[in-house]
Amino acid sequence: SVMHYPFGPGMILEPAAFQGGITPAGGLSARDSTWIKTFYPPTDDENLPELKPAQSVTLGLAPGQQSDFVIKPSATREYNIGTFGTSDTVIVLFEDDGGDLRYVTGDDDSGDDWNALLDVKLFTGRRYVLRVRLYWADRSGETAVMLW
């Protein structure tokens, strides 16, 4: 929100003038929180469908929508996770660390003529969350994600 509030050059050149604080005070307002939730809706990472090896899952997404999956590897090894279809997707993998999601890796096919693909070592006994966001698809219902 700080980008929405103008301030003069004294903020940078003479910060002593602002020792008493700035107006409005730092932090997110209720309006900021409501607005940002339209871009980042809450997720329920506890009840996600599981993405299992060698089973593709068709994504019935409209542009801008996202599907989330849990991955519970049965073996520690290198895995590939990728999307299929004529589409523009971003995939991001997180490791669940006691309820906190830690970024592991991600890929954005950037509208190029290839699909998002991760080559990553996953560990048995750990829980991962995969987020797949669709930005564009040539045909509705013809984009899928797979773990192998």
Salt bridges, closest charged atoms under 4 A:
ASP45 OD2 - ARG131 NH2 3.16
ASP68 OD2 - ARG131 NH1 2.84
GLU95 OE1 - ARG102 NH2 3.05
GLU95 OE1 - ARG126 NH1 3.76
ASP96 OD2 - ARG127 NH1 2.67
ASP97 OD2 - ARG102 NE 3.65
ASP138 OD2 - ARG139 NH1 3.04
